[in-house]
Each structure stands twice: as structure tokens, then as C-alpha cells.
């Protein structure tokens, strides 16, 4: 496959059974073959998208000494600001050429999970920053819920199979700023080749060149969304859970041609995580003689902790 398929969530949420079945088949096929789709019909309206980009640009334009006030030690970068070059891809020594922010879950009616998660960090200098981030978080979470419902049907599970695991899940909204490149990078790129940790990732900001996906014969292909589309991919948790039936595809953000080094790039991924207690044990329906069980049993919380250590965000 040398292109990213496009689907429309309105087909799945409609009352038309045929359209719904076609959506399930199309997204299931795409995730088995390349692990990425471009999605129209999501729950983010253009006003909210514009407001979010405005707020995150305002934040990243703040002086470094102000941004660093919001870099919280000892929490593995799970909330607030993470400064330039701090994160590296699994197996890479060089830090990625980016800085970013983390909004986390807004827990409802669950005091145990409220204690488990770190609190969101409030930016005093920007009165609308946190409110806008929360609105976008909730609309992306709602979109992700329906995508997972379609995948549950594709996997011949109950449609709402994932609902109990993603309610109050440990999901992260990560606005990223890739600053202008001022000198020839030695080994670093804006985001080195990697797979995502989580169930699925919903990406805003893939409208220009930069994001590339590795197909299953090793070719790198450009992943460019239309203005009204989100790019959505499978993460390692979902790949494990389905015995790699649904593919967590390696992807990267490459440095632009030299003539575009002076421009910033912004992207905003939403990493859909389940609650930490979710068992990622391989689904029995995804195991047969041709596809023996590939992964050990592990919970989502244990798997996340392992990966954060590998990424250098927390210490053993």
C-alpha cells in the first residue's frame, strides 16, 4: 500500500446499516494493511481547531524562562511542558527536535483514578489556554471512542467492548512545536522513527509534508491529510491486544528541505490510552494455528511504564 486510505466517521454514526458496515470493513482493512487512516466527520469543529492552534502558538511563543516554570520534575513529562530535545525515540540517543505540552484526563466520578493521575498544569499567562485544551481533548476522546467501536465490530467483539477501558483512561493531548532549524542537525530529526505506545493516536496538523509512514515492504510514504481530516493510527497496545492483526506502523517526522528550515511546524496528537488496569492479553479470537500468540500478558499500566523508561522520560 502506497497511500493512506480516507474514511468518513459520519458513515459509521449514521442510521444507514450498509454505510456503517462499509466503514467497519474499510477501517479494519486499512489497519490490517498499513495501520493508518485519514478520518473525516470527526467531532472537532473548525472554530475549536483554530482556537487551539492560536492558544498553543501563544504558549510556545512565551519566553523560555516562563515555559520552564511549567516543566514539572519527577512526573515523566506526563503533564505540563517538556522542553526542546528532552524526548528521544526508543533506541535513539539523539533528542527529537521538538518541545511540547501535555494535557491529561479530566476524571469524572472516580476518586481512585483521580489520585492515580497527575493534575493538569494551569498556565497563568494565557487565560483561555487550558479551557481550549480541555474542549479539544474531550472532542478527540469522543472521536476515538467511535473509531474503537468500529474496530471492536471488525474484531467480532461487542461494539462497546472498549468503552469501559477508555472511560477516564490515561489519554494525553500533546501539542508539539518543532521550532525553526538554525543549524545542520547532526543525527536528530523532528521526530525519529517510532511506534506509538497507546491504543490509537488521533493527529491534528498532518496537512503538510513531514509525517511519513513505513509500509510493510519498508517504503516510506508521505501521510498528508486534507484540511478537514485527522490522521489516525494504531498504537502498540492495540497491536499487542490483537496479536498484531491491527498494525502499529513505524512513522517519523522528517526535517524539511533547507529552504523551509526557518518555519515552525505544529502538530497535535491525541494519544488514546485505556485505564492502567486494562489487560492487554492477546484476544483469543486473534490466535489460530497460522497466528500463534506473539505477546506475553501485561496490563496497560505496566506496558506504559516500560515504554516511558525506554524513552528516557522516567528513570528505573
ROTOR-152063 format. One record per atom (N, C-alpha, C): residue in three letters; x, y, z. Coordinates in steps of 0.02 Angstrom, whole numbers, plus 50000, padded with zeros to 5 digits. Atoms other than C-alpha are relative to their C-alpha. Last residue first. Example, Ala and Ser with C-alpha at 12.3 -4.5 7.8 and 13.67 -1.06 7.14 Angstrom:
2
SER499584994149997
SER506844994750357
SER499615005550037
ALA500454994150000
ALA506154977550390
ALA500455006050000
end
This chain:
316
UNK500175006249966
UNK507105014951834
UNK500045001050076
UNK499435004249983
UNK507105032851772
UNK499774993750035
UNK499965001649928
UNK505665041551684
UNK500594995350010
UNK500414995149965
UNK505595050951518
UNK499944998550075
UNK499594995549959
UNK507065041651442
UNK499615005150039
UNK499974993450031
UNK506015034151303
UNK500425005050039
UNK499635000750063
UNK506405016351362
UNK500085006849965
UNK499295001249982
UNK505855020951539
UNK500424999849936
UNK499764993549977
UNK504225028251470
UNK500734999550023
UNK499844995850058
UNK503995011951373
UNK500265006950020
UNK499425002750036
UNK504095000651524
UNK500225004749944
UNK499414998649958
UNK502905011751623
UNK500644997549966
UNK499844992950005
UNK501635011451481
UNK500635001650040
UNK499714998950066
UNK501694992351472
UNK500215007349992
UNK499335002950001
UNK501414990451659
UNK500365001449934
UNK499584996149956
UNK499935002451656
UNK500724997550001
UNK499844993850034
UNK499154994051504
UNK500475004350042
UNK500534994849995
UNK499234977251590
UNK500235006349963
UNK499764994049966
UNK500344963051529
UNK499415004850005
UNK500534996249967
UNK500144945351460
UNK500305005950038
UNK500155001949930
UNK501564939951348
UNK499435004250027
UNK499834995449946
UNK501484943051160
UNK499824997250069
UNK499344996950007
UNK501544932950998
UNK500235003850063
UNK499954994349954
UNK500094920551017
UNK500725002750000
UNK499925001749929
UNK500094909050866
UNK500095006450042
UNK499814993949963
UNK499424915850700
UNK500054998350075
UNK499584995850042
UNK499324901650572
UNK500265006250037
UNK499405003750018
UNK498694889250701
UNK500485004249958
UNK500165006450032
UNK497484901850774
UNK500654996649980
UNK499495005349997
UNK497514917250887
UNK499734993949964
UNK499454998150044
UNK496574933550855
UNK500574994849999
UNK500255000150069
UNK494914927350926
UNK500545001849949
UNK500015007050024
UNK495824923051088
UNK499774999649928
UNK500695002450008
UNK496214941551112
UNK500014992949971
UNK500215001050070
UNK498034943751163
UNK499294997149999
UNK499925006950021
UNK498184949651344
UNK499724999149929
UNK499855000050072
UNK498204968651352
UNK500134992949975
UNK499565005450020
UNK497334968451520
UNK500095000149925
UNK500215004050058
UNK496584985351564
UNK500534994649984
UNK500175006949982
UNK497104990551740
UNK499804995849941
UNK499395004049991
UNK498015006251680
UNK499854992750015
UNK499825000049930
UNK496415014051611
UNK500584995150010
UNK500525002749956
UNK496475014751422
UNK500195001450073
UNK499785005349954
UNK497585026451322
UNK499394997350038
UNK500545003349963
UNK497085036951171
UNK500284994150040
UNK499835007049988
UNK498575047651122
UNK499474996850043
UNK500375002349942
UNK497935063951048
UNK500134992650008
UNK500265006749993
UNK499215071250929
UNK499614999050065
UNK500345001149936
UNK499365089950897
UNK499724992950001
UNK500465005650007
UNK500575095750764
UNK499724998450069
UNK500405001949942
UNK501475112250742
UNK499594993849983
UNK500545004750016
UNK502895116150622
UNK499644998450065
UNK500225004649948
UNK503995131550635
UNK499504995149971
UNK500705000249979
UNK504755139150480
UNK499894995150057
UNK500184994249959
UNK506565144550453
UNK499294999950025
UNK499755000749931
UNK507115127250395
UNK499765005750046
UNK500564999349952
UNK505995128550242
UNK500224999450072
UNK500334993650012
UNK507385131950113
UNK499415001250048
UNK499644994549968
UNK508395117750191
UNK499645006749991
UNK499444997550042
UNK507115104550142
UNK500285006450030
UNK500204997450065
UNK506045099250292
UNK500615001749957
UNK499834993050006
UNK506655087950432
UNK499825002549930
UNK499334998550028
UNK505735071450440
UNK500115007650000
UNK500084993250028
UNK504295067150556
UNK500695002249978
UNK499504995049981
UNK504265048350583
UNK499795006849974
UNK500074993650036
UNK503175032850571
UNK500515004950028
UNK499464995349986
UNK503255014350616
UNK499905006349958
UNK499534998650054
UNK501555006050599
UNK500535005050022
UNK499704993849974
UNK500584998050740
UNK500595001649955
UNK499294998550003
UNK499644985250636
UNK500185006750031
UNK500004992950016
UNK497964977650678
UNK500705002650010
UNK500495000050056
UNK498134958650670
UNK499925007249976
UNK499734996750060
UNK499704961150776
UNK499554999249939
UNK499495004650026
UNK499094948850908
UNK500295002349934
UNK500285003550058
UNK497524959650930
UNK500514995249968
UNK500655002849980
UNK497954965351107
UNK499704995949943
UNK499905005749955
UNK499774967951058
UNK499344996350013
UNK499665005150039
UNK499304979050910
UNK500124993750042
UNK500525003350039
UNK498064988551018
UNK500304994549956
UNK500465003549955
UNK499414992351146
UNK499474996249961
UNK499745006549980
UNK500704996251012
UNK499544996150046
UNK499425000049955
UNK499705010250934
UNK500184993050022
UNK499995005149947
UNK498565010350782
UNK500635000750041
UNK499615006150007
UNK498455026250680
UNK499944995450061
UNK500095004449941
UNK497285040750649
UNK500374993549989
UNK499645006150016
UNK497635055750535
UNK499974995650063
UNK499515002149950
UNK496275068650563
UNK500364993949973
UNK499875006949979
UNK495405076250413
UNK500484999650059
UNK500535002049954
UNK494555092850371
UNK500114992950027
UNK500114995249946
UNK496105101150294
UNK499484997750052
UNK500384994250024
UNK496525085350195
UNK499865004750059
UNK500734999849991
UNK497835074050274
UNK499705006049964
UNK500244993150003
UNK499605070650212
UNK499234999950002
UNK500675000349972
UNK500505054450257
UNK499755007250006
UNK500254993949968
UNK502025053550145
UNK499294998950024
UNK500494996350041
UNK502655035950109
UNK499765006150040
UNK500274994349963
UNK504225027350174
UNK499545003849953
UNK499994993550033
UNK504475010250095
UNK499725005450045
UNK499444995849981
UNK504904995250204
UNK500045006749967
UNK499425002350039
UNK503814981950122
UNK500595004850010
UNK499755006649978
UNK502534983550260
UNK500494996849952
UNK500455005550017
UNK502285002250239
UNK500354993350012
UNK499645005550032
UNK503325014850335
UNK499514994349985
UNK500215006549974
UNK502355030750369
UNK500384994649962
UNK499915005650046
UNK502995048550343
UNK499864993450036
UNK500165006649972
UNK502475064650427
UNK500074994749946
UNK499595000949941
UNK503385079650354
UNK499894993350032
UNK499525005450002
UNK502345086450212
UNK500414999850065
UNK499424998650042
UNK500875097550257
UNK500484994150000
UNK500224997450065
UNK499105094050319
UNK500595001749953
UNK499635004050050
UNK499635082450461
UNK499845002449929
UNK499404996550024
UNK499165095250594
UNK500414995949951
UNK500154993850033
UNK497935085650703
UNK500665002849972
UNK499524994750013
UNK498355067650743
UNK499695005949963
UNK500364995550045
UNK497245054750826
UNK500435006249991
UNK499804993049998
UNK498265040650903
UNK499615003849948
UNK500004996550064
UNK497575023350942
UNK500225007250011
UNK500485003750040
UNK497815010651083
UNK499965002949929
UNK500685000349976
UNK499415017951158
UNK499544995749957
UNK500095004749944
UNK501295016351143
UNK499284997750007
UNK500324997049941
UNK501575024150972
UNK499854994750052
UNK500695002049996
UNK502835016650850
UNK499705003350062
UNK500255003049939
UNK504445025750811
UNK499304997249989
UNK500455005550014
UNK505555033350677
UNK499804996450064
UNK499685006050029
UNK506355049250742
UNK499484994549992
UNK500235005749959
UNK505325065050770
UNK500264993749966
UNK500544997249959
UNK505995081950714
UNK499664994750042
UNK500554997850043
UNK507605073750659
UNK499445002650045
UNK500694999349977
UNK509245071950751
UNK499535002049944
UNK500365006350009
UNK510875064850682
UNK499255000950012
UNK499505005450009
UNK511985080050658
UNK499654993449987
UNK500055005149947
UNK510665093350627
UNK500504994349987
UNK500055006850027
UNK511325107150513
UNK499954994950056
UNK499355002750023
UNK511005123650601
UNK499914992849978
UNK499524994650007
UNK509535135050642
UNK500684997749977
UNK499345003349994
UNK508055123250620
UNK500535005349983
UNK499564999350059
UNK506445132750653
UNK500684996750013
UNK499754993350015
UNK505505125750803
UNK500395000349934
UNK499355001350029
UNK504505109450801
UNK500295006849979
UNK499694994750040
UNK503095113650920
UNK500684997549977
UNK499285000250013
UNK502015099450984
UNK500215006049958
UNK499804995050050
UNK500275100051063
UNK500765000249995
UNK499324997450003
UNK500075083551157
UNK500105005049943
UNK500014995450058
UNK498365077751214
UNK500665003850000
UNK499594993950001
UNK498595062751329
UNK499885003949936
UNK499854997150066
UNK497455048151375
UNK500365006850007
UNK499414995949989
UNK497545038951542
UNK500245003449935
UNK499365002950017
UNK495775032451526
UNK500575005050005
UNK499504997649952
UNK494305040451618
UNK500694996949987
UNK500324995049957
UNK493165029851508
UNK500485001850056
UNK499774993350018
UNK494375020951391
UNK499665005450040
UNK499274999249991
UNK494265003551469
UNK500245007149984
UNK499855000149928
UNK492375003151494
UNK500745001250014
UNK500264994249964
UNK492065008751315
UNK500215000150073
UNK499464995649975
UNK493244996251231
UNK499745005550047
UNK499485003649963
UNK491954982251210
UNK500515004650032
UNK499784995749945
UNK490544994151158
UNK500564996750042
UNK499834993450025
UNK490274986050987
UNK500305004450056
UNK500564995449990
UNK490354968651061
UNK500215007049981
UNK500144999049930
UNK491824959350983
UNK499355004150006
UNK500555004349979
UNK491964952550807
UNK499914999950075
UNK499685005549963
UNK493664960950779
UNK499494994950026
UNK499555003350047
UNK492884972250646
UNK500324993850032
UNK500425003950046
UNK491484976050769
UNK500434996349949
UNK500285005649961
UNK492754981250900
UNK499574995649955
UNK499495005249999
UNK493644991650768
UNK499774994050041
UNK499975003150066
UNK492065001550735
UNK500514994349999
UNK500615004050007
UNK491835004550922
UNK499994996649931
UNK499905006449965
UNK493655009850932
UNK499384995649997
UNK499535003950041
UNK493355023250799
UNK500124993150032
UNK500375002850056
UNK491815028850896
UNK500454996049952
UNK500475005149975
UNK492775030951059
UNK499634996749942
UNK499645006349990
UNK494195039950969
UNK499544994450023
UNK499855002850066
UNK493005053450908
UNK500344993250007
UNK500645002450027
UNK492365056151085
UNK500104996949931
UNK500165006249963
UNK494145057351152
UNK499354997049974
UNK499585005350028
UNK494555069951015
UNK499874993450035
UNK500255001550067
UNK493055080551066
UNK500434994649965
UNK500635003749995
UNK493515079451250
UNK499714998249932
UNK499885006649971
UNK495335084351225
UNK499354995949998
UNK499725004150055
UNK494845098851112
UNK500114992950024
UNK500525001050050
UNK493725106251247
UNK500244995549944
UNK500495004849973
UNK495045103551382
UNK499454998549949
UNK499705006650000
UNK496405112051279
UNK499514994750024
UNK500005002250070
UNK495275127051247
UNK500294993049995
UNK500705001250019
UNK494935129051434
UNK499964997249929
UNK500225006349971
UNK496785127051474
UNK499294998249982
UNK499605005750020
UNK497395140351354
UNK499724993450026
UNK500425004650038
UNK495995153151375
UNK500364993549982
UNK500635001749967
UNK496755163551517
UNK499584994849963
UNK500475000750057
UNK498545163151448
UNK499324997750026
UNK499914994550048
UNK499865169551572
UNK499485000049944
UNK500294993849975
UNK499255158651715
UNK500025005649948
UNK499564994750025
UNK499535142151626
UNK499695006850018
UNK500344994050023
UNK498695128551731
UNK500505005449980
UNK499624994149981
UNK499515111451743
UNK499675006149969
UNK499814995750056
UNK498355096351736
UNK500325006450027
UNK500474994650016
UNK498385085451891
UNK500255003949939
UNK499764993449982
UNK499395069451891
UNK499495005249979
UNK499764995550052
UNK498405053351877
UNK500275006450030
UNK499495003350041
UNK498255039452008
UNK500315004849950
UNK499375000449962
UNK497345050252136
UNK500564997049959
UNK499784993149989
UNK495985055052013
UNK500665000150038
UNK499624997950058
UNK495915036651962
UNK500245007250006
UNK499395004050002
UNK495415031752138
UNK500435002149940
UNK499494997249955
UNK494185046252156
UNK500664996149997
UNK499555005649983
UNK493165040752005
UNK500595002750040
UNK500305005049955
UNK491635051151963
UNK500444994050014
UNK500694999049976
UNK492365060651814
UNK499804994050043
UNK500335005849971
UNK494235062051779
UNK499315001950026
UNK500444996149956
UNK494815075951662
UNK499534994950033
UNK500705001749990
UNK496245066151581
UNK499655004650050
UNK500205006849983
UNK497885074051531
UNK499264999550016
UNK500644999949964
UNK498515089451437
UNK499814992850015
UNK500465005649988
UNK500345088051393
UNK499395002250039
UNK500424999149941
UNK501435101451313
UNK499554993950007
UNK500715001650001
UNK502835100051185
UNK499685001150068
UNK500224998749931
UNK504585104651129
UNK499244998649999
UNK500674997649984
UNK505365097450971
UNK499945001750074
UNK499964992750007
UNK506965092550881
UNK499315003050012
UNK500384997450056
UNK506995074550945
UNK500005007750002
UNK500664997449983
UNK508375070251068
UNK499665002749938
UNK500124993050015
UNK509815059851000
UNK499295002050019
UNK499674995749950
UNK510195043551089
UNK499835007349989
UNK499624994350027
UNK508935032950991
UNK500305004150057
UNK499385002250033
UNK508365015351040
UNK500425005649971
UNK499735006249973
UNK506565020651077
UNK500624997949960
UNK500355006150018
UNK506325038251011
UNK500344994050031
UNK499695003450058
UNK507055052951106
UNK499594993749985
UNK500255006750016
UNK506225065551221
UNK500374997249939
UNK500025004449941
UNK507115080251304
UNK499804992949982
UNK499495005250001
UNK507655089151144
UNK499994995150058
UNK499705002150063
UNK506675105251175
UNK500534994550010
UNK499594995550039
UNK505745106651339
UNK500354996649942
UNK499395003950009
UNK504295096451406
UNK500445003849951
UNK499524998650053
UNK502885107251474
UNK500584995150001
UNK499634993850006
UNK501365102051576
UNK500504999949943
UNK500424994050002
UNK500825084451620
UNK500465006049992
UNK500705001950012
UNK501535066951595
UNK499525005849998
UNK500294995950054
UNK503325073151571
UNK499274998749987
UNK499905003050066
UNK504005058651673
UNK499695003949943
UNK500635003150022
UNK503225065051835
UNK500064997249929
UNK500195006149965
UNK504805069151934
UNK499364996749978
UNK499515005449989
UNK505095087151886
UNK499664993950031
UNK500075002949933
UNK503675098051820
UNK500484994150008
UNK499675006550010
UNK504075109251671
UNK500074996850069
UNK500525005150005
UNK502815123351691
UNK500284993149983
UNK500375000149936
UNK504045136351755
UNK499504994350001
UNK499675004749954
UNK505095131451604
UNK499704999950069
UNK500205006950016
UNK503845139951490
UNK500304995050049
UNK500705000849978
UNK504125156551580
UNK499774992949986
UNK500015000249927
UNK506025155451568
UNK499294999450028
UNK499825006549973
UNK505875150651385
UNK499964999750076
UNK499295000749985
UNK504955166651340
UNK500154993350033
UNK499804997149937
UNK503185163451277
UNK500754999350010
UNK499674993650011
UNK502975159751091
UNK500225003450065
UNK499315001350021
UNK502625141451131
UNK500395006349984
UNK499595003049947
UNK501105146651232
UNK500724999249978
UNK499884995049948
UNK500385158851104
UNK500444997150056
UNK499484995650027
UNK500615145750968
UNK500175005550051
UNK499355003549993
UNK499675133351078
UNK500575004249971
UNK499785000549931
UNK498235145551104
UNK500684996650006
UNK499844993349975
UNK498035150450921
UNK500304999550070
UNK499364998050030
UNK498125132250865
UNK500225006950024
UNK499475004049970
UNK496755127750990
UNK500685001949971
UNK499864997649932
UNK495635142150938
UNK500584996250032
UNK499654993650007
UNK495775137450754
UNK500185002850069
UNK499345001350028
UNK495325119250790
UNK500415006449997
UNK499595002849946
UNK493885124550902
UNK500714998649977
UNK499884994649951
UNK493175135850767
UNK500454997550056
UNK499454995750023
UNK493405122450633
UNK500165005550049
UNK500214995150050
UNK492335109750727
UNK500585004849984
UNK499674993449992
UNK493115094450808
UNK499735004849948
UNK500414995549959
UNK491895079650817
UNK500335006850015
UNK499855000349929
UNK492585069350672
UNK499615005450038
UNK500605001049960
UNK491745067650502
UNK500124999550074
UNK500464994450003
UNK493325064750401
UNK499434998850050
UNK500705000349979
UNK494665052350450
UNK499655006749994
UNK500204993049995
UNK496335048850365
UNK499255000150012
UNK500534997450043
UNK496835030950402
UNK499965007550009
UNK500184992850001
UNK498415022550466
UNK499385001049959
UNK500034997349932
UNK498935004750518
UNK499825007350005
UNK499504994749991
UNK499554999550345
UNK499965003450068
UNK499514999450054
UNK498704983250296
UNK500535005250012
UNK499645006350009
UNK497724977350448
UNK500575000749950
UNK499585001149941
UNK497274995050497
UNK500354993249999
UNK499444995249997
UNK496694999150322
UNK500464998650059
UNK499525001950053
UNK495644983250308
UNK500615004650003
UNK499675006249980
UNK494794986750476
UNK500534997949950
UNK499514998249949
UNK494465004850427
UNK500364993850025
UNK499464995850028
UNK493654999550263
UNK500535001650053
UNK499575003950044
UNK492644984950333
UNK500595004149975
UNK499655005049959
UNK491954995050478
UNK500484995949957
UNK499504996449960
UNK491535009650363
UNK500414995150041
UNK499464998250046
UNK490664998050239
UNK500565003750037
UNK499615006150014
UNK489634990550380
UNK500595001449954
UNK499645001849938
UNK489075007750438
UNK500444993949988
UNK499444995449993
UNK488625013150261
UNK500434998350061
UNK499525001550053
UNK487574997450239
UNK500615004550005
UNK499625006049982
UNK486724999650407
UNK500534998349948
UNK499975004250059
UNK486185017550368
UNK500464994050014
UNK500475005549990
UNK485725025450534
UNK499994995249941
UNK500654999350033
UNK487285036250527
UNK499544994150017
UNK500494997549952
UNK488695035750655
UNK499305001049969
UNK500075004649944
UNK489795024450548
UNK499455002350048
UNK500285006250025
UNK489545033950385
UNK499874995150058
UNK500724999150007
UNK489805050450477
UNK499664993749973
UNK500345002649940
UNK491515043750527
UNK499255001049997
UNK500424994749971
UNK492135046550349
UNK499604997150058
UNK500675002449981
UNK493585036150282
UNK499635005850033
UNK500424995049967
UNK495215040250189
UNK499314997150013
UNK500714999950017
UNK496555027350145
UNK499635005450040
UNK500405000749939
UNK498405032150167
UNK499265000349980
UNK500364994049981
UNK499425028950009
UNK499594998650063
UNK499574994150005
UNK500745016849948
UNK499625006550011
UNK500424994050000
UNK500005000050000
UNK500445006250000
end
